[in-house]
Amino acid sequence: MSADSAIRGMLALCTAVLVAGALFLAKSVFAPVAFSFFAMAIVWPLQRVLQARMPKAAALLVTVLLSLAVLAVMALAIAWSTSQVGRWLVGNLERFHFIYVSTNEWLEARGIVVSGFLAERFDVSWLVGLAQQAAGRLNSMAGFALLVFTFTMLGLLEVDRVTHRIGELERRAPGLKLLQAGERIARQFRTYMLIRTMASILTGFLTYCFALLVGVELAVSWGIISFVLNYVPVLGPIVAVVLTTLFAAAQFEALQPTLLVLAGLSVIQFSIGNYLEPLLAAVTLAISPFLVLFAVFFWTFLWGIPGAFIGVPMTIALLTICAQHVSSSWLPNLVSEPARAP
């Protein structure tokens, strides 16, 4: 019996490695599909309500337009914020060069030799190259978003039909619980996005207030940037704190106010990310912080930036599927507390 258990364990491990390899190699296909399922789970309740009051095609059109309006507002907000910061950086480029040279001289005076490569490359052409790389990334993300949008529209048209087919399949095989698992995953996705949105709004507002209080310029821009980046668990808040702190260092050109900004933003991010969000998620998403961190880095390794955003929802979906089967129910019980129904 122990030999059979060992064989099953090795087969499960090999299967997991092969699946992870397939997800990595075919990320250009699987990543947009995963995002489309996530998007459908978020917007489907709206379309279902609209379908009860208007034709299906009209309901889909209204759902898509409202979703695009929300995304457009967020995109315009982040574009405006980054453009404000970008103009400030270009107008104050000499400050960064002065900070780098001063730091380099201070380190060399204490016997710490730093390569002069950055000093030689720290010019306008370096910033132009960086901007070109950013534009290339944005172009790639635009193609990714278009593919997700296409999958989502086609998927929303098929939800009712697929649900009916799954129901027929379950009637033929009573042991299957696909509809139950799908409904629970969709409900948890919506809860997850609600919690992240509430936490992001609070993070952005507190960042704006703190930046205004300590005198950091472009407080509105940093509030918006913190709001958007907070949607990416773990990595997003870290990036927001680092960017704002570097900006403060260039603005104040002094160590004490820079450390004050770093400490204040760290307290805000830590309080919301490590206390408030787990408290809000305790009702239905009782997932351990360790698993959240692992999910972010694991899915980032597989799919890059899209994986950082969708890593936690994908992990929640996998745990929900495992909980539907007796043979794998030990896994969600091991990594999280049993979720309570809302």
Salt bridges, closest charged atoms under 4 A:
GLU158 OE2 - ARG161 NH1 3.47
GLU168 OE2 - HIS164 NE2 2.84
GLU253 OE2 - ARG95 NE 3.84
GLU277 OE1 - ARG196 NH1 2.92
